[in-house]
Amino acid sequence: MIELILMQRVEKLGQMGELVKVRPGYARNFLLPKGKAIRANADNLKRFEAERAQLEAQNLKRREEAERIAERVSGLTVTIIRQAGESGSLYGSVSARDIADGCKDGGLTVSRTQVLLEQPIKTLGLTNVRVELHPEVHINVVVNVARSVEEAEKQIRGEEILREEEPSLEDELRAEIGAAMEER
């Protein structure tokens, strides 16, 4: 385990300024390169304490800015048009990058790393996705995946879009055989 000082809030780990112990790979591959933490040694502890007020002020300013943006774009719906089968499953999937691009079209510039998508979207319909504007500010974006613009509008209104399945050839034959048996 490696001891680090968090430079910003990290979800499920801690707040800015906390001393945390993490596995070496997590520190080496994620926290340290992204600037989310620094190694906890005597020099870094002194430097952090000297800069703590300035860092907290910067963090507060960025959080307030993120909250203003969150208020402005609350209720954002992103429409993504994709090809899909009759059952509603997509031929591909909708990834965080697709959602980030859709958010740009809606007036919110975010990177794909800010889109917190548990797994790619693989079906038609409406899905709520969290977008991180700041480590302490998240918004929900509704992702509307449809085959066409008309279908997307129907989904927003709450109408069912999946077509009723055509009766299969087997069902038709059963009905004809049943009718023939009754005539006897």
N, C-alpha and C positions, 0 to 999 in steps of 0.2 A: 504494500500500500504506500502511496505517495501523499504527502501532506501539501495542500495548496491553499492559497488565499483567493477567494472568488472576487473577480473584478466587476461582476454584474450578477443579477439574480439568474439562477439556472434552475429550471423546473425540475422538481423531484430531487434536488440536491441541496440548495440553500440560497440565502440572501447575500447581497454584496457585503464583502468584508469578513465573511465567516471563514474559519479554518475548517477545511474538510479533508477527509482521507478517501482517496479513490484508487482504483486499480491503475497500474502504470500505463496500460494501453489506452484507457479512457483519457488520461491526462495527456499522454504523448500524441494521440491521434485526433483529439477533439478539443479539449479545454485549452491547452496551451497554444496550438496554432491559431485558434479563432480569437485569442485574446480574452477569453472568458475567465481565465485564472492565471496566477503566477505562482512559482514555487515558493513555499513558505520557508525562507531562511532569514537570518537576522537582518541582512541588508534590505531584503524586499519588505519585511515587516516594518522597518523604520520608514522606508520610502512610502509604503502604503499609508501609514499613519500620518505622515506629513502631507500627503496629497488627498487624504480621505474627504475633507470638506469640499474640495474642488470636484472630486469624482462624484460625490453625492449630489452636488449642485447640477453638474452636467446630466446625471442620470434623471434627476427630477425634471429638468428642462425637456429632455427627450421624451419622458413619460407624459408630460403635459401636452406636448405636441402630438404624440400618438393618440392621446385621449380626444383631442380636438378632431383629428382625422377620423377616429372611430365614430364620433358623433355625426360627422358629416356623411359618412358612407354606411351608416347602420341600415340594415335591411337590403344590402346589395345582393342582387341576383345575377348570376353569370350563366348565360345560355351557351351551350356547346352542342354543335350539330355533328352527329356521328352516324355511320351506317350500322344497322343492327338487324338481327334476325327477327322472325315473327314472334318468338317467345320473349323478346325484349332484351336479349343479351347482346352486347356489343361485339363487333368483329375485332376490335382492338380494345383499348381501355383509355380512360381519361386519367392523366397523371397530374402531379403537382404543377408541372411546367404548363400544361394546358390551362389549368385553373388560374395560374399567375398571369398568363397571356390574356385570359378572359377578364380578369380584374383590371388589367391595363385599359382594355376597351371600355370598361365601366367607370374609369376615372380614378382608380386606385393602383398606384405603382408599387408592386411587391415583387420580391424574388421568389423563385420556387422553393427556397429553403424556409421561407416564412409561411408557406402553406403546409399546415400540419395535417397531412392525409395519412391515415392509418394504413390503408391499402388502396391500390388503384380502383377507380369506379369502373365496373364491368357491366352495368345494366342501365337501361333507360330509367328516367324518373328524376325526382328531386332528392338531393342529398345535402345535408348540412356539413360544412367543412370549416374548421377553425383556422383563422389566419392570425399570425403573431405580428403585431405592429411594433411591439416593444416586449422585452422579457416579462413585463408586468401587465401588458394590455393585449387582449385578444378580442377578435370579433368573429361572428359567425357569418359565413357567406353561403347563400343557397346556390348550389350548382344544379342547373336544369339541363339534363342530357336528353336530347330528342333527335329524331330522324330528320325533322324539318322545322322551320320557324312556326308553321301553323300548329304542329304537334306540341311544340314548346309552349305556345300560348294556351293550348288546351290543358296542359299539365299544370300551368300556373293557376288556371281557373278551377283545377281540381277534377277535371273530367278524366274518365278512363280512356287510355289510348290504345291498349292492346286489343287487337281485332279478335273477334270471336273466331275460333278455328272452324274451318270448313269441315263438313262431315266427311269422314274418310271413305274411300271406296269400299272398305270392309263394312262400315256402318250402313252404307247404301245397299249393299248386297244382302245384309241381314234383314233390312226393312223389306226388300223385294221378296225374299224367301218367306218372311213372316206373312206378307200379304198373299202370296201364292198358297200357303198352307191354309189360310183362313177361307179362301175361295173353295176349297175342296169340300 
